[in-house]
């Protein structure tokens, strides 16, 4: 909302809410996959990536 009031473009405006959510999920899955090399050491980051795309305000 703050960006909208300032006339700034956002990803949600460009893609629409559903497509932006899909894109966020794709990027989170990619990020999680890249963390595989760190084994269990990256579990907190994996959890955080999942939280960011599944949380509701």
mmCIF file as Biopython writes it, N, C-alpha, C and O atoms, coordinates in Angstrom:
data_model
#
loop_
_atom_site.group_PDB
_atom_site.id
_atom_site.type_symbol
_atom_site.label_atom_id
_atom_site.label_alt_id
_atom_site.label_comp_id
_atom_site.label_asym_id
_atom_site.label_entity_id
_atom_site.label_seq_id
_atom_site.pdbx_PDB_ins_code
_atom_site.Cartn_x
_atom_site.Cartn_y
_atom_site.Cartn_z
_atom_site.occupancy
_atom_site.B_iso_or_equiv
_atom_site.auth_seq_id
_atom_site.auth_asym_id
_atom_site.pdbx_PDB_model_num
ATOM 1   N N  . UNK A ? 1  ? 0.816  -1.185  0.000   1.0 0.0 1  A 1 
ATOM 2   C CA . UNK A ? 1  ? 0.000  0.000   0.000   1.0 0.0 1  A 1 
ATOM 3   C C  . UNK A ? 1  ? 0.866  1.257   0.000   1.0 0.0 1  A 1 
ATOM 4   O O  . UNK A ? 1  ? 0.559  2.234   -0.683  1.0 0.0 1  A 1 
ATOM 5   N N  . UNK A ? 2  ? 1.934  1.222   0.762   1.0 0.0 2  A 1 
ATOM 6   C CA . UNK A ? 2  ? 2.811  2.382   0.834   1.0 0.0 2  A 1 
ATOM 7   C C  . UNK A ? 2  ? 3.404  2.672   -0.546  1.0 0.0 2  A 1 
ATOM 8   O O  . UNK A ? 2  ? 3.455  3.829   -0.965  1.0 0.0 2  A 1 
ATOM 9   N N  . UNK A ? 3  ? 3.851  1.632   -1.256  1.0 0.0 3  A 1 
ATOM 10  C CA . UNK A ? 3  ? 4.409  1.821   -2.590  1.0 0.0 3  A 1 
ATOM 11  C C  . UNK A ? 3  ? 3.348  2.335   -3.558  1.0 0.0 3  A 1 
ATOM 12  O O  . UNK A ? 3  ? 3.639  3.170   -4.415  1.0 0.0 3  A 1 
ATOM 13  N N  . UNK A ? 4  ? 2.127  1.841   -3.425  1.0 0.0 4  A 1 
ATOM 14  C CA . UNK A ? 4  ? 1.034  2.269   -4.286  1.0 0.0 4  A 1 
ATOM 15  C C  . UNK A ? 4  ? 0.770  3.761   -4.121  1.0 0.0 4  A 1 
ATOM 16  O O  . UNK A ? 4  ? 0.560  4.467   -5.108  1.0 0.0 4  A 1 
ATOM 17  N N  . UNK A ? 5  ? 0.779  4.237   -2.898  1.0 0.0 5  A 1 
ATOM 18  C CA . UNK A ? 5  ? 0.562  5.662   -2.629  1.0 0.0 5  A 1 
ATOM 19  C C  . UNK A ? 5  ? 1.671  6.520   -3.222  1.0 0.0 5  A 1 
ATOM 20  O O  . UNK A ? 5  ? 1.443  7.671   -3.595  1.0 0.0 5  A 1 
ATOM 21  N N  . UNK A ? 6  ? 2.861  5.959   -3.305  1.0 0.0 6  A 1 
ATOM 22  C CA . UNK A ? 6  ? 4.005  6.694   -3.858  1.0 0.0 6  A 1 
ATOM 23  C C  . UNK A ? 6  ? 4.129  6.523   -5.371  1.0 0.0 6  A 1 
ATOM 24  O O  . UNK A ? 6  ? 5.020  7.100   -5.993  1.0 0.0 6  A 1 
ATOM 25  N N  . UNK A ? 7  ? 3.242  5.736   -5.956  1.0 0.0 7  A 1 
ATOM 26  C CA . UNK A ? 7  ? 3.279  5.526   -7.397  1.0 0.0 7  A 1 
ATOM 27  C C  . UNK A ? 7  ? 4.357  4.567   -7.852  1.0 0.0 7  A 1 
ATOM 28  O O  . UNK A ? 7  ? 4.728  4.564   -9.026  1.0 0.0 7  A 1 
ATOM 29  N N  . UNK A ? 8  ? 4.863  3.755   -6.944  1.0 0.0 8  A 1 
ATOM 30  C CA . UNK A ? 8  ? 5.909  2.791   -7.288  1.0 0.0 8  A 1 
ATOM 31  C C  . UNK A ? 8  ? 5.278  1.512   -7.819  1.0 0.0 8  A 1 
ATOM 32  O O  . UNK A ? 8  ? 4.244  1.063   -7.326  1.0 0.0 8  A 1 
ATOM 33  N N  . UNK A ? 9  ? 5.909  0.939   -8.821  1.0 0.0 9  A 1 
ATOM 34  C CA . UNK A ? 9  ? 5.463  -0.340  -9.363  1.0 0.0 9  A 1 
ATOM 35  C C  . UNK A ? 9  ? 5.867  -1.468  -8.414  1.0 0.0 9  A 1 
ATOM 36  O O  . UNK A ? 9  ? 6.937  -1.419  -7.808  1.0 0.0 9  A 1 
ATOM 37  N N  . UNK A ? 10 ? 5.023  -2.468  -8.287  1.0 0.0 10 A 1 
ATOM 38  C CA . UNK A ? 10 ? 5.333  -3.637  -7.463  1.0 0.0 10 A 1 
ATOM 39  C C  . UNK A ? 10 ? 5.164  -4.894  -8.298  1.0 0.0 10 A 1 
ATOM 40  O O  . UNK A ? 10 ? 4.520  -4.877  -9.347  1.0 0.0 10 A 1 
ATOM 41  N N  . UNK A ? 11 ? 5.742  -5.972  -7.825  1.0 0.0 11 A 1 
ATOM 42  C CA . UNK A ? 11 ? 5.617  -7.243  -8.517  1.0 0.0 11 A 1 
ATOM 43  C C  . UNK A ? 11 ? 4.162  -7.695  -8.562  1.0 0.0 11 A 1 
ATOM 44  O O  . UNK A ? 11 ? 3.711  -8.246  -9.567  1.0 0.0 11 A 1 
ATOM 45  N N  . UNK A ? 12 ? 3.441  -7.468  -7.498  1.0 0.0 12 A 1 
ATOM 46  C CA . UNK A ? 12 ? 2.027  -7.861  -7.454  1.0 0.0 12 A 1 
ATOM 47  C C  . UNK A ? 12 ? 1.233  -7.084  -8.497  1.0 0.0 12 A 1 
ATOM 48  O O  . UNK A ? 12 ? 0.362  -7.650  -9.159  1.0 0.0 12 A 1 
ATOM 49  N N  . UNK A ? 13 ? 1.520  -5.805  -8.649  1.0 0.0 13 A 1 
ATOM 50  C CA . UNK A ? 13 ? 0.823  -5.016  -9.671  1.0 0.0 13 A 1 
ATOM 51  C C  . UNK A ? 13 ? 1.147  -5.529  -11.070 1.0 0.0 13 A 1 
ATOM 52  O O  . UNK A ? 13 ? 0.267  -5.605  -11.928 1.0 0.0 13 A 1 
ATOM 53  N N  . UNK A ? 14 ? 2.396  -5.877  -11.295 1.0 0.0 14 A 1 
ATOM 54  C CA . UNK A ? 14 ? 2.827  -6.315  -12.616 1.0 0.0 14 A 1 
ATOM 55  C C  . UNK A ? 14 ? 2.288  -7.696  -12.978 1.0 0.0 14 A 1 
ATOM 56  O O  . UNK A ? 14 ? 1.881  -7.922  -14.118 1.0 0.0 14 A 1 
ATOM 57  N N  . UNK A ? 15 ? 2.281  -8.619  -12.020 1.0 0.0 15 A 1 
ATOM 58  C CA . UNK A ? 15 ? 1.914  -10.002 -12.301 1.0 0.0 15 A 1 
ATOM 59  C C  . UNK A ? 15 ? 0.495  -10.370 -11.866 1.0 0.0 15 A 1 
ATOM 60  O O  . UNK A ? 15 ? -0.097 -11.313 -12.391 1.0 0.0 15 A 1 
ATOM 61  N N  . UNK A ? 16 ? -0.037 -9.633  -10.921 1.0 0.0 16 A 1 
ATOM 62  C CA . UNK A ? 16 ? -1.290 -10.040 -10.295 1.0 0.0 16 A 1 
ATOM 63  C C  . UNK A ? 16 ? -0.966 -10.898 -9.083  1.0 0.0 16 A 1 
ATOM 64  O O  . UNK A ? 16 ? 0.102  -11.506 -9.005  1.0 0.0 16 A 1 
ATOM 65  N N  . UNK A ? 17 ? -1.892 -10.941 -8.148  1.0 0.0 17 A 1 
ATOM 66  C CA . UNK A ? 17 ? -1.634 -11.604 -6.869  1.0 0.0 17 A 1 
ATOM 67  C C  . UNK A ? 17 ? -1.329 -13.099 -7.018  1.0 0.0 17 A 1 
ATOM 68  O O  . UNK A ? 17 ? -0.391 -13.604 -6.400  1.0 0.0 17 A 1 
ATOM 69  N N  . UNK A ? 18 ? -2.107 -13.797 -7.825  1.0 0.0 18 A 1 
ATOM 70  C CA . UNK A ? 18 ? -1.887 -15.250 -7.957  1.0 0.0 18 A 1 
ATOM 71  C C  . UNK A ? 18 ? -0.559 -15.568 -8.628  1.0 0.0 18 A 1 
ATOM 72  O O  . UNK A ? 18 ? 0.168  -16.455 -8.180  1.0 0.0 18 A 1 
ATOM 73  N N  . UNK A ? 19 ? -0.244 -14.862 -9.682  1.0 0.0 19 A 1 
ATOM 74  C CA . UNK A ? 19 ? 1.019  -15.108 -10.391 1.0 0.0 19 A 1 
ATOM 75  C C  . UNK A ? 19 ? 2.213  -14.719 -9.509  1.0 0.0 19 A 1 
ATOM 76  O O  . UNK A ? 19 ? 3.244  -15.392 -9.527  1.0 0.0 19 A 1 
ATOM 77  N N  . UNK A ? 20 ? 2.074  -13.647 -8.747  1.0 0.0 20 A 1 
ATOM 78  C CA . UNK A ? 20 ? 3.153  -13.244 -7.831  1.0 0.0 20 A 1 
ATOM 79  C C  . UNK A ? 20 ? 3.375  -14.314 -6.766  1.0 0.0 20 A 1 
ATOM 80  O O  . UNK A ? 20 ? 4.515  -14.608 -6.407  1.0 0.0 20 A 1 
ATOM 81  N N  . UNK A ? 21 ? 2.290  -14.896 -6.261  1.0 0.0 21 A 1 
ATOM 82  C CA . UNK A ? 21 ? 2.425  -15.984 -5.278  1.0 0.0 21 A 1 
ATOM 83  C C  . UNK A ? 21 ? 3.101  -17.198 -5.898  1.0 0.0 21 A 1 
ATOM 84  O O  . UNK A ? 21 ? 3.969  -17.814 -5.280  1.0 0.0 21 A 1 
ATOM 85  N N  . UNK A ? 22 ? 2.702  -17.541 -7.124  1.0 0.0 22 A 1 
ATOM 86  C CA . UNK A ? 22 ? 3.329  -18.674 -7.813  1.0 0.0 22 A 1 
ATOM 87  C C  . UNK A ? 22 ? 4.824  -18.427 -8.003  1.0 0.0 22 A 1 
ATOM 88  O O  . UNK A ? 22 ? 5.643  -19.320 -7.787  1.0 0.0 22 A 1 
ATOM 89  N N  . UNK A ? 23 ? 5.162  -17.219 -8.407  1.0 0.0 23 A 1 
ATOM 90  C CA . UNK A ? 23 ? 6.573  -16.875 -8.617  1.0 0.0 23 A 1 
ATOM 91  C C  . UNK A ? 23 ? 7.351  -16.962 -7.310  1.0 0.0 23 A 1 
ATOM 92  O O  . UNK A ? 23 ? 8.476  -17.460 -7.290  1.0 0.0 23 A 1 
ATOM 93  N N  . UNK A ? 24 ? 6.766  -16.486 -6.230  1.0 0.0 24 A 1 
ATOM 94  C CA . UNK A ? 24 ? 7.420  -16.564 -4.924  1.0 0.0 24 A 1 
ATOM 95  C C  . UNK A ? 24 ? 7.659  -18.012 -4.523  1.0 0.0 24 A 1 
ATOM 96  O O  . UNK A ? 24 ? 8.718  -18.340 -3.988  1.0 0.0 24 A 1 
ATOM 97  N N  . UNK A ? 25 ? 6.688  -18.879 -4.776  1.0 0.0 25 A 1 
ATOM 98  C CA . UNK A ? 25 ? 6.838  -20.296 -4.448  1.0 0.0 25 A 1 
ATOM 99  C C  . UNK A ? 25 ? 7.933  -20.944 -5.288  1.0 0.0 25 A 1 
ATOM 100 O O  . UNK A ? 25 ? 8.719  -21.743 -4.779  1.0 0.0 25 A 1 
ATOM 101 N N  . UNK A ? 26 ? 7.982  -20.607 -6.555  1.0 0.0 26 A 1 
ATOM 102 C CA . UNK A ? 26 ? 9.035  -21.133 -7.433  1.0 0.0 26 A 1 
ATOM 103 C C  . UNK A ? 26 ? 10.411 -20.719 -6.922  1.0 0.0 26 A 1 
ATOM 104 O O  . UNK A ? 26 ? 11.320 -21.543 -6.826  1.0 0.0 26 A 1 
ATOM 105 N N  . UNK A ? 27 ? 10.553 -19.451 -6.598  1.0 0.0 27 A 1 
ATOM 106 C CA . UNK A ? 27 ? 11.843 -18.951 -6.127  1.0 0.0 27 A 1 
ATOM 107 C C  . UNK A ? 27 ? 12.227 -19.551 -4.779  1.0 0.0 27 A 1 
ATOM 108 O O  . UNK A ? 27 ? 13.401 -19.834 -4.539  1.0 0.0 27 A 1 
ATOM 109 N N  . UNK A ? 28 ? 11.255 -19.746 -3.906  1.0 0.0 28 A 1 
ATOM 110 C CA . UNK A ? 28 ? 11.543 -20.369 -2.606  1.0 0.0 28 A 1 
ATOM 111 C C  . UNK A ? 28 ? 12.003 -21.809 -2.797  1.0 0.0 28 A 1 
ATOM 112 O O  . UNK A ? 28 ? 12.951 -22.249 -2.147  1.0 0.0 28 A 1 
ATOM 113 N N  . UNK A ? 29 ? 11.334 -22.552 -3.691  1.0 0.0 29 A 1 
ATOM 114 C CA . UNK A ? 29 ? 11.755 -23.940 -3.958  1.0 0.0 29 A 1 
ATOM 115 C C  . UNK A ? 29 ? 13.169 -23.982 -4.527  1.0 0.0 29 A 1 
ATOM 116 O O  . UNK A ? 29 ? 13.963 -24.848 -4.161  1.0 0.0 29 A 1 
ATOM 117 N N  . UNK A ? 30 ? 13.480 -23.051 -5.416  1.0 0.0 30 A 1 
ATOM 118 C CA . UNK A ? 30 ? 14.837 -22.994 -5.975  1.0 0.0 30 A 1 
ATOM 119 C C  . UNK A ? 30 ? 15.857 -22.692 -4.881  1.0 0.0 30 A 1 
ATOM 120 O O  . UNK A ? 30 ? 16.913 -23.321 -4.816  1.0 0.0 30 A 1 
ATOM 121 N N  . UNK A ? 31 ? 15.539 -21.740 -4.034  1.0 0.0 31 A 1 
ATOM 122 C CA . UNK A ? 31 ? 16.450 -21.381 -2.941  1.0 0.0 31 A 1 
ATOM 123 C C  . UNK A ? 31 ? 16.684 -22.567 -2.013  1.0 0.0 31 A 1 
ATOM 124 O O  . UNK A ? 31 ? 17.815 -22.844 -1.614  1.0 0.0 31 A 1 
ATOM 125 N N  . UNK A ? 32 ? 15.606 -23.259 -1.675  1.0 0.0 32 A 1 
ATOM 126 C CA . UNK A ? 32 ? 15.718 -24.433 -0.798  1.0 0.0 32 A 1 
ATOM 127 C C  . UNK A ? 32 ? 16.586 -25.499 -1.444  1.0 0.0 32 A 1 
ATOM 128 O O  . UNK A ? 32 ? 17.406 -26.128 -0.776  1.0 0.0 32 A 1 
ATOM 129 N N  . UNK A ? 33 ? 16.410 -25.701 -2.726  1.0 0.0 33 A 1 
ATOM 130 C CA . UNK A ? 33 ? 17.213 -26.697 -3.447  1.0 0.0 33 A 1 
ATOM 131 C C  . UNK A ? 33 ? 18.703 -26.319 -3.401  1.0 0.0 33 A 1 
ATOM 132 O O  . UNK A ? 33 ? 19.562 -27.185 -3.231  1.0 0.0 33 A 1 
ATOM 133 N N  . UNK A ? 34 ? 18.994 -25.049 -3.552  1.0 0.0 34 A 1 
ATOM 134 C CA . UNK A ? 34 ? 20.390 -24.600 -3.510  1.0 0.0 34 A 1 
ATOM 135 C C  . UNK A ? 34 ? 21.014 -24.791 -2.129  1.0 0.0 34 A 1 
ATOM 136 O O  . UNK A ? 34 ? 22.238 -24.828 -2.001  1.0 0.0 34 A 1 
ATOM 137 N N  . UNK A ? 35 ? 20.196 -24.911 -1.116  1.0 0.0 35 A 1 
ATOM 138 C CA . UNK A ? 35 ? 20.702 -25.113 0.245   1.0 0.0 35 A 1 
ATOM 139 C C  . UNK A ? 35 ? 21.085 -26.566 0.523   1.0 0.0 35 A 1 
ATOM 140 O O  . UNK A ? 35 ? 21.645 -26.866 1.578   1.0 0.0 35 A 1 
ATOM 141 N N  . UNK A ? 36 ? 20.790 -27.463 -0.404  1.0 0.0 36 A 1 
ATOM 142 C CA . UNK A ? 36 ? 21.096 -28.883 -0.206  1.0 0.0 36 A 1 
ATOM 143 C C  . UNK A ? 36 ? 22.565 -29.136 0.142   1.0 0.0 36 A 1 
ATOM 144 O O  . UNK A ? 36 ? 22.876 -30.043 0.914   1.0 0.0 36 A 1 
ATOM 145 N N  . UNK A ? 37 ? 23.451 -28.347 -0.419  1.0 0.0 37 A 1 
ATOM 146 C CA . UNK A ? 37 ? 24.883 -28.564 -0.172  1.0 0.0 37 A 1 
ATOM 147 C C  . UNK A ? 37 ? 25.262 -28.322 1.289   1.0 0.0 37 A 1 
ATOM 148 O O  . UNK A ? 37 ? 26.326 -28.755 1.734   1.0 0.0 37 A 1 
ATOM 149 N N  . UNK A ? 38 ? 24.407 -27.641 2.028   1.0 0.0 38 A 1 
ATOM 150 C CA . UNK A ? 38 ? 24.694 -27.343 3.428   1.0 0.0 38 A 1 
ATOM 151 C C  . UNK A ? 38 ? 24.051 -28.332 4.400   1.0 0.0 38 A 1 
ATOM 152 O O  . UNK A ? 38 ? 24.164 -28.178 5.616   1.0 0.0 38 A 1 
ATOM 153 N N  . UNK A ? 39 ? 23.381 -29.342 3.861   1.0 0.0 39 A 1 
ATOM 154 C CA . UNK A ? 39 ? 22.735 -30.369 4.676   1.0 0.0 39 A 1 
ATOM 155 C C  . UNK A ? 39 ? 21.873 -29.751 5.778   1.0 0.0 39 A 1 
ATOM 156 O O  . UNK A ? 39 ? 21.124 -28.805 5.530   1.0 0.0 39 A 1 
ATOM 157 N N  . UNK A ? 40 ? 21.980 -30.282 6.980   1.0 0.0 40 A 1 
ATOM 158 C CA . UNK A ? 40 ? 21.147 -29.835 8.102   1.0 0.0 40 A 1 
ATOM 159 C C  . UNK A ? 40 ? 21.496 -28.435 8.598   1.0 0.0 40 A 1 
ATOM 160 O O  . UNK A ? 40 ? 20.693 -27.798 9.280   1.0 0.0 40 A 1 
ATOM 161 N N  . UNK A ? 41 ? 22.677 -27.961 8.260   1.0 0.0 41 A 1 
ATOM 162 C CA . UNK A ? 41 ? 23.095 -26.635 8.717   1.0 0.0 41 A 1 
ATOM 163 C C  . UNK A ? 41 ? 22.167 -25.530 8.214   1.0 0.0 41 A 1 
ATOM 164 O O  . UNK A ? 41 ? 22.096 -24.458 8.814   1.0 0.0 41 A 1 
ATOM 165 N N  . UNK A ? 42 ? 21.462 -25.787 7.120   1.0 0.0 42 A 1 
ATOM 166 C CA . UNK A ? 42 ? 20.607 -24.762 6.512   1.0 0.0 42 A 1 
ATOM 167 C C  . UNK A ? 42 ? 19.126 -24.948 6.838   1.0 0.0 42 A 1 
ATOM 168 O O  . UNK A ? 42 ? 18.269 -24.327 6.207   1.0 0.0 42 A 1 
ATOM 169 N N  . UNK A ? 43 ? 18.823 -25.789 7.808   1.0 0.0 43 A 1 
ATOM 170 C CA . UNK A ? 43 ? 17.410 -26.040 8.121   1.0 0.0 43 A 1 
ATOM 171 C C  . UNK A ? 43 ? 16.644 -24.773 8.498   1.0 0.0 43 A 1 
ATOM 172 O O  . UNK A ? 43 ? 15.477 -24.629 8.135   1.0 0.0 43 A 1 
ATOM 173 N N  . UNK A ? 44 ? 17.280 -23.861 9.214   1.0 0.0 44 A 1 
ATOM 174 C CA . UNK A ? 44 ? 16.603 -22.615 9.589   1.0 0.0 44 A 1 
ATOM 175 C C  . UNK A ? 44 ? 16.262 -21.787 8.348   1.0 0.0 44 A 1 
ATOM 176 O O  . UNK A ? 44 ? 15.191 -21.185 8.272   1.0 0.0 44 A 1 
ATOM 177 N N  . UNK A ? 45 ? 17.168 -21.762 7.389   1.0 0.0 45 A 1 
ATOM 178 C CA . UNK A ? 45 ? 16.907 -21.017 6.158   1.0 0.0 45 A 1 
ATOM 179 C C  . UNK A ? 45 ? 15.795 -21.669 5.339   1.0 0.0 45 A 1 
ATOM 180 O O  . UNK A ? 45 ? 14.976 -20.975 4.736   1.0 0.0 45 A 1 
ATOM 181 N N  . UNK A ? 46 ? 15.768 -22.982 5.317   1.0 0.0 46 A 1 
ATOM 182 C CA . UNK A ? 46 ? 14.685 -23.684 4.620   1.0 0.0 46 A 1 
ATOM 183 C C  . UNK A ? 46 ? 13.335 -23.347 5.251   1.0 0.0 46 A 1 
ATOM 184 O O  . UNK A ? 46 ? 12.360 -23.054 4.560   1.0 0.0 46 A 1 
ATOM 185 N N  . UNK A ? 47 ? 13.309 -23.397 6.571   1.0 0.0 47 A 1 
ATOM 186 C CA . UNK A ? 47 ? 12.083 -23.077 7.295   1.0 0.0 47 A 1 
ATOM 187 C C  . UNK A ? 47 ? 11.653 -21.641 7.020   1.0 0.0 47 A 1 
ATOM 188 O O  . UNK A ? 47 ? 10.467 -21.372 6.825   1.0 0.0 47 A 1 
ATOM 189 N N  . UNK A ? 48 ? 12.592 -20.739 7.004   1.0 0.0 48 A 1 
ATOM 190 C CA . UNK A ? 48 ? 12.287 -19.336 6.736   1.0 0.0 48 A 1 
ATOM 191 C C  . UNK A ? 48 ? 11.732 -19.150 5.322   1.0 0.0 48 A 1 
ATOM 192 O O  . UNK A ? 48 ? 10.769 -18.409 5.128   1.0 0.0 48 A 1 
ATOM 193 N N  . UNK A ? 49 ? 12.325 -19.808 4.351   1.0 0.0 49 A 1 
ATOM 194 C CA . UNK A ? 49 ? 11.839 -19.704 2.969   1.0 0.0 49 A 1 
ATOM 195 C C  . UNK A ? 49 ? 10.408 -20.199 2.855   1.0 0.0 49 A 1 
ATOM 196 O O  . UNK A ? 49 ? 9.588  -19.585 2.173   1.0 0.0 49 A 1 
ATOM 197 N N  . UNK A ? 50 ? 10.104 -21.307 3.521   1.0 0.0 50 A 1 
ATOM 198 C CA . UNK A ? 50 ? 8.731  -21.836 3.517   1.0 0.0 50 A 1 
ATOM 199 C C  . UNK A ? 50 ? 7.778  -20.866 4.211   1.0 0.0 50 A 1 
ATOM 200 O O  . UNK A ? 50 ? 6.667  -20.635 3.733   1.0 0.0 50 A 1 
ATOM 201 N N  . UNK A ? 51 ? 8.203  -20.309 5.315   1.0 0.0 51 A 1 
ATOM 202 C CA . UNK A ? 51 ? 7.360  -19.379 6.069   1.0 0.0 51 A 1 
ATOM 203 C C  . UNK A ? 51 ? 6.998  -18.157 5.226   1.0 0.0 51 A 1 
ATOM 204 O O  . UNK A ? 51 ? 5.848  -17.720 5.203   1.0 0.0 51 A 1 
ATOM 205 N N  . UNK A ? 52 ? 7.987  -17.624 4.545   1.0 0.0 52 A 1 
ATOM 206 C CA . UNK A ? 52 ? 7.768  -16.393 3.768   1.0 0.0 52 A 1 
ATOM 207 C C  . UNK A ? 52 ? 6.700  -16.581 2.697   1.0 0.0 52 A 1 
ATOM 208 O O  . UNK A ? 52 ? 5.908  -15.673 2.448   1.0 0.0 52 A 1 
ATOM 209 N N  . UNK A ? 53 ? 6.670  -17.744 2.065   1.0 0.0 53 A 1 
ATOM 210 C CA . UNK A ? 53 ? 5.694  -17.938 0.973   1.0 0.0 53 A 1 
ATOM 211 C C  . UNK A ? 53 ? 4.361  -18.499 1.461   1.0 0.0 53 A 1 
ATOM 212 O O  . UNK A ? 53 ? 3.394  -18.517 0.698   1.0 0.0 53 A 1 
ATOM 213 N N  . UNK A ? 54 ? 4.283  -18.956 2.704   1.0 0.0 54 A 1 
ATOM 214 C CA . UNK A ? 54 ? 3.019  -19.525 3.175   1.0 0.0 54 A 1 
ATOM 215 C C  . UNK A ? 54 ? 2.298  -18.644 4.191   1.0 0.0 54 A 1 
ATOM 216 O O  . UNK A ? 54 ? 1.123  -18.871 4.478   1.0 0.0 54 A 1 
ATOM 217 N N  . UNK A ? 55 ? 2.980  -17.652 4.733   1.0 0.0 55 A 1 
ATOM 218 C CA . UNK A ? 55 ? 2.360  -16.808 5.771   1.0 0.0 55 A 1 
ATOM 219 C C  . UNK A ? 55 ? 1.238  -15.954 5.187   1.0 0.0 55 A 1 
ATOM 220 O O  . UNK A ? 55 ? 1.216  -15.629 4.000   1.0 0.0 55 A 1 
ATOM 221 N N  . UNK A ? 56 ? 0.341  -15.620 6.045   1.0 0.0 56 A 1 
ATOM 222 C CA . UNK A ? 56 ? -0.751 -14.702 5.700   1.0 0.0 56 A 1 
ATOM 223 C C  . UNK A ? 56 ? -0.677 -13.541 6.661   1.0 0.0 56 A 1 
ATOM 224 O O  . UNK A ? 56 ? -0.516 -13.750 7.864   1.0 0.0 56 A 1 
ATOM 225 N N  . UNK A ? 57 ? -0.788 -12.324 6.166   1.0 0.0 57 A 1 
ATOM 226 C CA . UNK A ? 57 ? -0.653 -11.136 7.013   1.0 0.0 57 A 1 
ATOM 227 C C  . UNK A ? 57 ? -1.655 -11.101 8.125   1.0 0.0 57 A 1 
ATOM 228 O O  . UNK A ? 57 ? -1.663 -10.161 8.919   1.0 0.0 57 A 1 
#
